[in-house]
């Protein structure tokens, strides 16, 4: 199963972005996407941005991730 997580682009240096996953930052290569800029959202999988998201799609995806994390947290309790 492949999981791609939404992240916001915080910085771009050459063809590598620093992206933010709700407070956790990491690098993501931009080889597979076009028209990216600081502030946009991308789906990241295995260190690569694989799709540029609209702000609405990013919001919906982030809300779904929050719900999933809450469910998993409740199961651990």
PDB file with one MODEL, atoms N, CA, C and O in Angstrom:
MODEL        1
ATOM      1  N   UNK A   1       0.842  -1.175   0.000  1.00  0.00           N
ATOM      2  CA  UNK A   1       0.000   0.000   0.000  1.00  0.00           C
ATOM      3  C   UNK A   1       0.883   1.233   0.000  1.00  0.00           C
ATOM      4  O   UNK A   1       1.859   1.297   0.747  1.00  0.00           O
ATOM      5  N   UNK A   2       0.556   2.205  -0.822  1.00  0.00           N
ATOM      6  CA  UNK A   2       1.298   3.458  -0.904  1.00  0.00           C
ATOM      7  C   UNK A   2       0.516   4.548  -0.186  1.00  0.00           C
ATOM      8  O   UNK A   2      -0.692   4.688  -0.374  1.00  0.00           O
ATOM      9  N   UNK A   3       1.213   5.311   0.631  1.00  0.00           N
ATOM     10  CA  UNK A   3       0.565   6.412   1.325  1.00  0.00           C
ATOM     11  C   UNK A   3       1.308   7.690   0.993  1.00  0.00           C
ATOM     12  O   UNK A   3       2.523   7.773   1.174  1.00  0.00           O
ATOM     13  N   UNK A   4       0.590   8.678   0.512  1.00  0.00           N
ATOM     14  CA  UNK A   4       1.146   9.998   0.259  1.00  0.00           C
ATOM     15  C   UNK A   4       0.495  10.964   1.237  1.00  0.00           C
ATOM     16  O   UNK A   4      -0.720  10.944   1.433  1.00  0.00           O
ATOM     17  N   UNK A   5       1.311  11.801   1.842  1.00  0.00           N
ATOM     18  CA  UNK A   5       0.810  12.736   2.844  1.00  0.00           C
ATOM     19  C   UNK A   5       0.873  14.165   2.313  1.00  0.00           C
ATOM     20  O   UNK A   5       1.820  14.530   1.616  1.00  0.00           O
ATOM     21  N   UNK A   6      -0.140  14.977   2.645  1.00  0.00           N
ATOM     22  CA  UNK A   6      -0.125  16.372   2.214  1.00  0.00           C
ATOM     23  C   UNK A   6       0.846  17.185   3.061  1.00  0.00           C
ATOM     24  O   UNK A   6       0.961  16.979   4.269  1.00  0.00           O
ATOM     25  N   UNK A   7       1.541  18.112   2.408  1.00  0.00           N
ATOM     26  CA  UNK A   7       2.478  18.980   3.114  1.00  0.00           C
ATOM     27  C   UNK A   7       2.508  20.331   2.416  1.00  0.00           C
ATOM     28  O   UNK A   7       2.251  20.435   1.216  1.00  0.00           O
ATOM     29  N   UNK A   8       2.825  21.356   3.181  1.00  0.00           N
ATOM     30  CA  UNK A   8       2.919  22.696   2.620  1.00  0.00           C
ATOM     31  C   UNK A   8       4.386  23.024   2.343  1.00  0.00           C
ATOM     32  O   UNK A   8       5.262  22.735   3.158  1.00  0.00           O
ATOM     33  N   UNK A   9       4.640  23.625   1.193  1.00  0.00           N
ATOM     34  CA  UNK A   9       6.001  24.013   0.835  1.00  0.00           C
ATOM     35  C   UNK A   9       6.381  25.272   1.612  1.00  0.00           C
ATOM     36  O   UNK A   9       5.697  26.293   1.550  1.00  0.00           O
ATOM     37  N   UNK A  10       7.490  25.168   2.342  1.00  0.00           N
ATOM     38  CA  UNK A  10       7.964  26.282   3.151  1.00  0.00           C
ATOM     39  C   UNK A  10       9.148  27.008   2.498  1.00  0.00           C
ATOM     40  O   UNK A  10       9.280  28.226   2.617  1.00  0.00           O
ATOM     41  N   UNK A  11      10.002  26.249   1.811  1.00  0.00           N
ATOM     42  CA  UNK A  11      11.170  26.805   1.132  1.00  0.00           C
ATOM     43  C   UNK A  11      11.430  25.978  -0.122  1.00  0.00           C
ATOM     44  O   UNK A  11      11.065  24.804  -0.195  1.00  0.00           O
ATOM     45  N   UNK A  12      12.059  26.601  -1.096  1.00  0.00           N
ATOM     46  CA  UNK A  12      12.510  25.874  -2.288  1.00  0.00           C
ATOM     47  C   UNK A  12      13.955  26.268  -2.561  1.00  0.00           C
ATOM     48  O   UNK A  12      14.277  27.450  -2.682  1.00  0.00           O
ATOM     49  N   UNK A  13      14.816  25.266  -2.654  1.00  0.00           N
ATOM     50  CA  UNK A  13      16.218  25.461  -2.980  1.00  0.00           C
ATOM     51  C   UNK A  13      16.547  24.547  -4.145  1.00  0.00           C
ATOM     52  O   UNK A  13      16.562  23.324  -4.004  1.00  0.00           O
ATOM     53  N   UNK A  14      16.814  25.152  -5.306  1.00  0.00           N
ATOM     54  CA  UNK A  14      17.023  24.404  -6.540  1.00  0.00           C
ATOM     55  C   UNK A  14      15.784  23.561  -6.814  1.00  0.00           C
ATOM     56  O   UNK A  14      14.711  24.112  -7.055  1.00  0.00           O
ATOM     57  N   UNK A  15      15.909  22.240  -6.783  1.00  0.00           N
ATOM     58  CA  UNK A  15      14.766  21.369  -7.071  1.00  0.00           C
ATOM     59  C   UNK A  15      14.354  20.556  -5.846  1.00  0.00           C
ATOM     60  O   UNK A  15      13.792  19.467  -5.968  1.00  0.00           O
ATOM     61  N   UNK A  16      14.644  21.104  -4.659  1.00  0.00           N
ATOM     62  CA  UNK A  16      14.284  20.440  -3.406  1.00  0.00           C
ATOM     63  C   UNK A  16      13.525  21.434  -2.535  1.00  0.00           C
ATOM     64  O   UNK A  16      13.943  22.579  -2.364  1.00  0.00           O
ATOM     65  N   UNK A  17      12.408  20.977  -1.992  1.00  0.00           N
ATOM     66  CA  UNK A  17      11.599  21.825  -1.118  1.00  0.00           C
ATOM     67  C   UNK A  17      11.732  21.355   0.330  1.00  0.00           C
ATOM     68  O   UNK A  17      11.945  20.174   0.603  1.00  0.00           O
ATOM     69  N   UNK A  18      11.603  22.295   1.231  1.00  0.00           N
ATOM     70  CA  UNK A  18      11.394  21.971   2.637  1.00  0.00           C
ATOM     71  C   UNK A  18       9.879  22.058   2.815  1.00  0.00           C
ATOM     72  O   UNK A  18       9.274  23.109   2.603  1.00  0.00           O
ATOM     73  N   UNK A  19       9.278  20.932   3.208  1.00  0.00           N
ATOM     74  CA  UNK A  19       7.823  20.878   3.362  1.00  0.00           C
ATOM     75  C   UNK A  19       7.464  20.649   4.820  1.00  0.00           C
ATOM     76  O   UNK A  19       8.247  20.092   5.590  1.00  0.00           O
ATOM     77  N   UNK A  20       6.277  21.085   5.181  1.00  0.00           N
ATOM     78  CA  UNK A  20       5.809  20.998   6.561  1.00  0.00           C
ATOM     79  C   UNK A  20       4.607  20.071   6.646  1.00  0.00           C
ATOM     80  O   UNK A  20       3.588  20.281   5.989  1.00  0.00           O
ATOM     81  N   UNK A  21       4.752  19.038   7.475  1.00  0.00           N
ATOM     82  CA  UNK A  21       3.666  18.097   7.768  1.00  0.00           C
ATOM     83  C   UNK A  21       3.139  18.415   9.163  1.00  0.00           C
ATOM     84  O   UNK A  21       3.423  17.678  10.107  1.00  0.00           O
ATOM     85  N   UNK A  22       2.390  19.480   9.310  1.00  0.00           N
ATOM     86  CA  UNK A  22       1.824  19.820  10.615  1.00  0.00           C
ATOM     87  C   UNK A  22       2.861  20.023  11.698  1.00  0.00           C
ATOM     88  O   UNK A  22       2.672  19.568  12.826  1.00  0.00           O
ATOM     89  N   UNK A  23       3.947  20.695  11.380  1.00  0.00           N
ATOM     90  CA  UNK A  23       4.985  20.980  12.366  1.00  0.00           C
ATOM     91  C   UNK A  23       6.251  20.170  12.183  1.00  0.00           C
ATOM     92  O   UNK A  23       7.289  20.515  12.747  1.00  0.00           O
ATOM     93  N   UNK A  24       6.188  19.115  11.418  1.00  0.00           N
ATOM     94  CA  UNK A  24       7.370  18.306  11.123  1.00  0.00           C
ATOM     95  C   UNK A  24       7.833  18.672   9.723  1.00  0.00           C
ATOM     96  O   UNK A  24       7.073  18.598   8.757  1.00  0.00           O
ATOM     97  N   UNK A  25       9.096  19.069   9.635  1.00  0.00           N
ATOM     98  CA  UNK A  25       9.621  19.484   8.328  1.00  0.00           C
ATOM     99  C   UNK A  25      10.609  18.470   7.785  1.00  0.00           C
ATOM    100  O   UNK A  25      11.376  17.859   8.530  1.00  0.00           O
ATOM    101  N   UNK A  26      10.573  18.304   6.468  1.00  0.00           N
ATOM    102  CA  UNK A  26      11.536  17.420   5.804  1.00  0.00           C
ATOM    103  C   UNK A  26      11.714  17.887   4.366  1.00  0.00           C
ATOM    104  O   UNK A  26      10.978  18.744   3.875  1.00  0.00           O
ATOM    105  N   UNK A  27      12.698  17.311   3.710  1.00  0.00           N
ATOM    106  CA  UNK A  27      12.943  17.643   2.315  1.00  0.00           C
ATOM    107  C   UNK A  27      12.080  16.785   1.400  1.00  0.00           C
ATOM    108  O   UNK A  27      11.775  15.632   1.706  1.00  0.00           O
ATOM    109  N   UNK A  28      11.695  17.370   0.275  1.00  0.00           N
ATOM    110  CA  UNK A  28      10.969  16.635  -0.759  1.00  0.00           C
ATOM    111  C   UNK A  28      11.493  17.088  -2.118  1.00  0.00           C
ATOM    112  O   UNK A  28      11.564  18.285  -2.399  1.00  0.00           O
ATOM    113  N   UNK A  29      11.852  16.140  -2.943  1.00  0.00           N
ATOM    114  CA  UNK A  29      12.324  16.464  -4.286  1.00  0.00           C
ATOM    115  C   UNK A  29      11.147  16.879  -5.155  1.00  0.00           C
ATOM    116  O   UNK A  29      10.042  16.356  -5.012  1.00  0.00           O
ATOM    117  N   UNK A  30      11.391  17.815  -6.052  1.00  0.00           N
ATOM    118  CA  UNK A  30      10.335  18.386  -6.889  1.00  0.00           C
ATOM    119  C   UNK A  30      10.406  17.938  -8.346  1.00  0.00           C
ATOM    120  O   UNK A  30       9.804  18.567  -9.215  1.00  0.00           O
ATOM    121  N   UNK A  31      11.130  16.864  -8.620  1.00  0.00           N
ATOM    122  CA  UNK A  31      11.331  16.389  -9.983  1.00  0.00           C
ATOM    123  C   UNK A  31      10.030  16.004 -10.700  1.00  0.00           C
ATOM    124  O   UNK A  31       9.966  16.066 -11.927  1.00  0.00           O
ATOM    125  N   UNK A  32       9.017  15.616  -9.965  1.00  0.00           N
ATOM    126  CA  UNK A  32       7.805  15.059 -10.575  1.00  0.00           C
ATOM    127  C   UNK A  32       6.644  16.046 -10.680  1.00  0.00           C
ATOM    128  O   UNK A  32       5.573  15.687 -11.169  1.00  0.00           O
ATOM    129  N   UNK A  33       6.844  17.284 -10.228  1.00  0.00           N
ATOM    130  CA  UNK A  33       5.750  18.265 -10.241  1.00  0.00           C
ATOM    131  C   UNK A  33       6.206  19.552 -10.916  1.00  0.00           C
ATOM    132  O   UNK A  33       7.401  19.838 -11.002  1.00  0.00           O
ATOM    133  N   UNK A  34       5.246  20.311 -11.387  1.00  0.00           N
ATOM    134  CA  UNK A  34       5.511  21.595 -12.027  1.00  0.00           C
ATOM    135  C   UNK A  34       4.729  22.693 -11.323  1.00  0.00           C
ATOM    136  O   UNK A  34       3.786  22.428 -10.578  1.00  0.00           O
ATOM    137  N   UNK A  35       5.133  23.912 -11.569  1.00  0.00           N
ATOM    138  CA  UNK A  35       4.424  25.093 -11.063  1.00  0.00           C
ATOM    139  C   UNK A  35       4.251  25.066  -9.549  1.00  0.00           C
ATOM    140  O   UNK A  35       3.153  25.275  -9.033  1.00  0.00           O
ATOM    141  N   UNK A  36       5.345  24.807  -8.848  1.00  0.00           N
ATOM    142  CA  UNK A  36       5.307  24.839  -7.393  1.00  0.00           C
ATOM    143  C   UNK A  36       5.895  26.153  -6.902  1.00  0.00           C
ATOM    144  O   UNK A  36       6.746  26.759  -7.553  1.00  0.00           O
ATOM    145  N   UNK A  37       5.426  26.571  -5.753  1.00  0.00           N
ATOM    146  CA  UNK A  37       5.949  27.773  -5.124  1.00  0.00           C
ATOM    147  C   UNK A  37       5.704  27.690  -3.630  1.00  0.00           C
ATOM    148  O   UNK A  37       4.877  26.906  -3.164  1.00  0.00           O
ATOM    149  N   UNK A  38       6.427  28.500  -2.894  1.00  0.00           N
ATOM    150  CA  UNK A  38       6.277  28.527  -1.445  1.00  0.00           C
ATOM    151  C   UNK A  38       4.816  28.829  -1.106  1.00  0.00           C
ATOM    152  O   UNK A  38       4.201  29.723  -1.688  1.00  0.00           O
ATOM    153  N   UNK A  39       4.282  28.075  -0.165  1.00  0.00           N
ATOM    154  CA  UNK A  39       2.902  28.250   0.275  1.00  0.00           C
ATOM    155  C   UNK A  39       1.935  27.242  -0.324  1.00  0.00           C
ATOM    156  O   UNK A  39       0.870  26.993   0.241  1.00  0.00           O
ATOM    157  N   UNK A  40       2.295  26.657  -1.468  1.00  0.00           N
ATOM    158  CA  UNK A  40       1.421  25.646  -2.081  1.00  0.00           C
ATOM    159  C   UNK A  40       1.532  24.331  -1.324  1.00  0.00           C
ATOM    160  O   UNK A  40       2.488  24.096  -0.585  1.00  0.00           O
ATOM    161  N   UNK A  41       0.533  23.484  -1.526  1.00  0.00           N
ATOM    162  CA  UNK A  41       0.506  22.155  -0.911  1.00  0.00           C
ATOM    163  C   UNK A  41       0.812  21.096  -1.954  1.00  0.00           C
ATOM    164  O   UNK A  41       0.421  21.210  -3.116  1.00  0.00           O
ATOM    165  N   UNK A  42       1.517  20.064  -1.515  1.00  0.00           N
ATOM    166  CA  UNK A  42       1.837  18.935  -2.386  1.00  0.00           C
ATOM    167  C   UNK A  42       1.600  17.635  -1.632  1.00  0.00           C
ATOM    168  O   UNK A  42       1.644  17.596  -0.402  1.00  0.00           O
ATOM    169  N   UNK A  43       1.347  16.572  -2.387  1.00  0.00           N
ATOM    170  CA  UNK A  43       1.340  15.233  -1.813  1.00  0.00           C
ATOM    171  C   UNK A  43       2.767  14.712  -1.881  1.00  0.00           C
ATOM    172  O   UNK A  43       3.418  14.807  -2.921  1.00  0.00           O
ATOM    173  N   UNK A  44       3.255  14.159  -0.768  1.00  0.00           N
ATOM    174  CA  UNK A  44       4.629  13.670  -0.711  1.00  0.00           C
ATOM    175  C   UNK A  44       4.614  12.175  -0.439  1.00  0.00           C
ATOM    176  O   UNK A  44       3.924  11.692   0.459  1.00  0.00           O
ATOM    177  N   UNK A  45       5.398  11.452  -1.246  1.00  0.00           N
ATOM    178  CA  UNK A  45       5.551  10.006  -1.073  1.00  0.00           C
ATOM    179  C   UNK A  45       7.015   9.664  -1.297  1.00  0.00           C
ATOM    180  O   UNK A  45       7.593  10.014  -2.326  1.00  0.00           O
ATOM    181  N   UNK A  46       7.606   8.986  -0.340  1.00  0.00           N
ATOM    182  CA  UNK A  46       8.992   8.523  -0.441  1.00  0.00           C
ATOM    183  C   UNK A  46       9.970   9.639  -0.796  1.00  0.00           C
ATOM    184  O   UNK A  46      10.898   9.434  -1.577  1.00  0.00           O
ATOM    185  N   UNK A  47       9.758  10.812  -0.221  1.00  0.00           N
ATOM    186  CA  UNK A  47      10.687  11.912  -0.427  1.00  0.00           C
ATOM    187  C   UNK A  47      10.482  12.710  -1.700  1.00  0.00           C
ATOM    188  O   UNK A  47      11.282  13.593  -2.012  1.00  0.00           O
ATOM    189  N   UNK A  48       9.427  12.414  -2.439  1.00  0.00           N
ATOM    190  CA  UNK A  48       9.113  13.133  -3.674  1.00  0.00           C
ATOM    191  C   UNK A  48       7.737  13.776  -3.589  1.00  0.00           C
ATOM    192  O   UNK A  48       6.781  13.147  -3.135  1.00  0.00           O
ATOM    193  N   UNK A  49       7.634  15.021  -4.023  1.00  0.00           N
ATOM    194  CA  UNK A  49       6.321  15.633  -4.222  1.00  0.00           C
ATOM    195  C   UNK A  49       5.765  15.006  -5.498  1.00  0.00           C
ATOM    196  O   UNK A  49       6.392  15.076  -6.555  1.00  0.00           O
ATOM    197  N   UNK A  50       4.589  14.393  -5.395  1.00  0.00           N
ATOM    198  CA  UNK A  50       4.048  13.678  -6.548  1.00  0.00           C
ATOM    199  C   UNK A  50       2.837  14.367  -7.174  1.00  0.00           C
ATOM    200  O   UNK A  50       2.417  14.017  -8.277  1.00  0.00           O
ATOM    201  N   UNK A  51       2.280  15.349  -6.462  1.00  0.00           N
ATOM    202  CA  UNK A  51       1.120  16.063  -7.005  1.00  0.00           C
ATOM    203  C   UNK A  51       0.986  17.397  -6.284  1.00  0.00           C
ATOM    204  O   UNK A  51       1.178  17.478  -5.070  1.00  0.00           O
ATOM    205  N   UNK A  52       0.655  18.441  -7.038  1.00  0.00           N
ATOM    206  CA  UNK A  52       0.352  19.742  -6.445  1.00  0.00           C
ATOM    207  C   UNK A  52      -1.146  19.754  -6.133  1.00  0.00           C
ATOM    208  O   UNK A  52      -1.967  19.395  -6.977  1.00  0.00           O
ATOM    209  N   UNK A  53      -1.490  20.168  -4.923  1.00  0.00           N
ATOM    210  CA  UNK A  53      -2.888  20.182  -4.491  1.00  0.00           C
ATOM    211  C   UNK A  53      -3.450  21.597  -4.515  1.00  0.00           C
ATOM    212  O   UNK A  53      -2.728  22.569  -4.292  1.00  0.00           O
ATOM    213  N   UNK A  54      -4.745  21.699  -4.789  1.00  0.00           N
ATOM    214  CA  UNK A  54      -5.418  22.979  -4.580  1.00  0.00           C
ATOM    215  C   UNK A  54      -5.535  23.182  -3.078  1.00  0.00           C
ATOM    216  O   UNK A  54      -5.414  22.233  -2.304  1.00  0.00           O
ATOM    217  N   UNK A  55      -5.767  24.400  -2.676  1.00  0.00           N
ATOM    218  CA  UNK A  55      -5.909  24.664  -1.242  1.00  0.00           C
ATOM    219  C   UNK A  55      -7.085  23.888  -0.651  1.00  0.00           C
ATOM    220  O   UNK A  55      -6.994  23.386   0.469  1.00  0.00           O
ATOM    221  N   UNK A  56      -8.190  23.785  -1.396  1.00  0.00           N
ATOM    222  CA  UNK A  56      -9.360  23.034  -0.923  1.00  0.00           C
ATOM    223  C   UNK A  56      -9.047  21.548  -0.777  1.00  0.00           C
ATOM    224  O   UNK A  56      -9.413  20.931   0.223  1.00  0.00           O
ATOM    225  N   UNK A  57      -8.371  20.973  -1.769  1.00  0.00           N
ATOM    226  CA  UNK A  57      -8.006  19.552  -1.694  1.00  0.00           C
ATOM    227  C   UNK A  57      -7.053  19.297  -0.534  1.00  0.00           C
ATOM    228  O   UNK A  57      -7.159  18.280   0.150  1.00  0.00           O
ATOM    229  N   UNK A  58      -6.127  20.219  -0.315  1.00  0.00           N
ATOM    230  CA  UNK A  58      -5.195  20.077   0.808  1.00  0.00           C
ATOM    231  C   UNK A  58      -5.947  20.120   2.135  1.00  0.00           C
ATOM    232  O   UNK A  58      -5.674  19.317   3.028  1.00  0.00           O
ATOM    233  N   UNK A  59      -6.885  21.042   2.270  1.00  0.00           N
ATOM    234  CA  UNK A  59      -7.673  21.156   3.501  1.00  0.00           C
ATOM    235  C   UNK A  59      -8.449  19.866   3.765  1.00  0.00           C
ATOM    236  O   UNK A  59      -8.454  19.363   4.889  1.00  0.00           O
ATOM    237  N   UNK A  60      -9.097  19.335   2.742  1.00  0.00           N
ATOM    238  CA  UNK A  60      -9.859  18.097   2.905  1.00  0.00           C
ATOM    239  C   UNK A  60      -8.945  16.928   3.273  1.00  0.00           C
ATOM    240  O   UNK A  60      -9.291  16.112   4.128  1.00  0.00           O
ATOM    241  N   UNK A  61      -7.804  16.850   2.643  1.00  0.00           N
ATOM    242  CA  UNK A  61      -6.861  15.771   2.930  1.00  0.00           C
ATOM    243  C   UNK A  61      -6.311  15.887   4.351  1.00  0.00           C
ATOM    244  O   UNK A  61      -6.192  14.885   5.056  1.00  0.00           O
ATOM    245  N   UNK A  62      -5.978  17.099   4.768  1.00  0.00           N
ATOM    246  CA  UNK A  62      -5.463  17.301   6.131  1.00  0.00           C
ATOM    247  C   UNK A  62      -6.525  16.959   7.179  1.00  0.00           C
ATOM    248  O   UNK A  62      -6.207  16.396   8.226  1.00  0.00           O
ATOM    249  N   UNK A  63      -7.774  17.297   6.899  1.00  0.00           N
ATOM    250  CA  UNK A  63      -8.862  16.947   7.817  1.00  0.00           C
ATOM    251  C   UNK A  63      -9.011  15.431   7.918  1.00  0.00           C
ATOM    252  O   UNK A  63      -9.223  14.904   9.010  1.00  0.00           O
ATOM    253  N   UNK A  64      -8.905  14.730   6.803  1.00  0.00           N
ATOM    254  CA  UNK A  64      -8.992  13.264   6.813  1.00  0.00           C
ATOM    255  C   UNK A  64      -7.837  12.658   7.610  1.00  0.00           C
ATOM    256  O   UNK A  64      -8.042  11.710   8.368  1.00  0.00           O
ATOM    257  N   UNK A  65      -6.625  13.194   7.449  1.00  0.00           N
ATOM    258  CA  UNK A  65      -5.475  12.711   8.231  1.00  0.00           C
ATOM    259  C   UNK A  65      -5.699  12.946   9.717  1.00  0.00           C
ATOM    260  O   UNK A  65      -5.393  12.074  10.530  1.00  0.00           O
ATOM    261  N   UNK A  66      -6.232  14.120  10.090  1.00  0.00           N
ATOM    262  CA  UNK A  66      -6.506  14.404  11.503  1.00  0.00           C
ATOM    263  C   UNK A  66      -7.493  13.395  12.080  1.00  0.00           C
ATOM    264  O   UNK A  66      -7.305  12.912  13.196  1.00  0.00           O
ATOM    265  N   UNK A  67      -8.535  13.078  11.332  1.00  0.00           N
ATOM    266  CA  UNK A  67      -9.521  12.093  11.796  1.00  0.00           C
ATOM    267  C   UNK A  67      -8.885  10.724  11.976  1.00  0.00           C
ATOM    268  O   UNK A  67      -9.135  10.046  12.973  1.00  0.00           O
ATOM    269  N   UNK A  68      -8.067  10.316  11.020  1.00  0.00           N
ATOM    270  CA  UNK A  68      -7.390   9.025  11.113  1.00  0.00           C
ATOM    271  C   UNK A  68      -6.479   8.970  12.332  1.00  0.00           C
ATOM    272  O   UNK A  68      -6.474   7.975  13.057  1.00  0.00           O
ATOM    273  N   UNK A  69      -5.718  10.018  12.562  1.00  0.00           N
ATOM    274  CA  UNK A  69      -4.807  10.038  13.708  1.00  0.00           C
ATOM    275  C   UNK A  69      -5.571   9.998  15.029  1.00  0.00           C
ATOM    276  O   UNK A  69      -5.120   9.362  15.982  1.00  0.00           O
ATOM    277  N   UNK A  70      -6.718  10.667  15.097  1.00  0.00           N
ATOM    278  CA  UNK A  70      -7.542  10.619  16.310  1.00  0.00           C
ATOM    279  C   UNK A  70      -8.047   9.204  16.566  1.00  0.00           C
ATOM    280  O   UNK A  70      -8.028   8.730  17.702  1.00  0.00           O
ATOM    281  N   UNK A  71      -8.496   8.532  15.516  1.00  0.00           N
ATOM    282  CA  UNK A  71      -8.992   7.153  15.653  1.00  0.00           C
ATOM    283  C   UNK A  71      -7.879   6.238  16.119  1.00  0.00           C
ATOM    284  O   UNK A  71      -8.082   5.420  17.017  1.00  0.00           O
ATOM    285  N   UNK A  72      -6.710   6.365  15.522  1.00  0.00           N
ATOM    286  CA  UNK A  72      -5.574   5.515  15.916  1.00  0.00           C
ATOM    287  C   UNK A  72      -5.155   5.794  17.349  1.00  0.00           C
ATOM    288  O   UNK A  72      -4.791   4.874  18.082  1.00  0.00           O
ATOM    289  N   UNK A  73      -5.205   7.061  17.755  1.00  0.00           N
ATOM    290  CA  UNK A  73      -4.852   7.425  19.130  1.00  0.00           C
ATOM    291  C   UNK A  73      -5.843   6.828  20.119  1.00  0.00           C
ATOM    292  O   UNK A  73      -5.449   6.361  21.188  1.00  0.00           O
ATOM    293  N   UNK A  74      -7.128   6.841  19.770  1.00  0.00           N
ATOM    294  CA  UNK A  74      -8.157   6.271  20.638  1.00  0.00           C
ATOM    295  C   UNK A  74      -7.989   4.759  20.779  1.00  0.00           C
ATOM    296  O   UNK A  74      -8.223   4.204  21.853  1.00  0.00           O
ATOM    297  N   UNK A  75      -7.586   4.099  19.700  1.00  0.00           N
ATOM    298  CA  UNK A  75      -7.389   2.651  19.740  1.00  0.00           C
ATOM    299  C   UNK A  75      -6.209   2.279  20.631  1.00  0.00           C
ATOM    300  O   UNK A  75      -6.213   1.214  21.249  1.00  0.00           O
ATOM    301  N   UNK A  76      -5.205   3.140  20.701  1.00  0.00           N
ATOM    302  CA  UNK A  76      -4.034   2.863  21.533  1.00  0.00           C
ATOM    303  C   UNK A  76      -4.334   3.073  23.014  1.00  0.00           C
ATOM    304  O   UNK A  76      -3.672   2.492  23.874  1.00  0.00           O
ATOM    305  N   UNK A  77      -5.330   3.901  23.311  1.00  0.00           N
ATOM    306  CA  UNK A  77      -5.657   4.221  24.713  1.00  0.00           C
ATOM    307  C   UNK A  77      -6.380   3.104  25.413  1.00  0.00           C
ATOM    308  O   UNK A  77      -6.717   3.229  26.590  1.00  0.00           O
TER     309      UNK A  77
ENDMDL
END
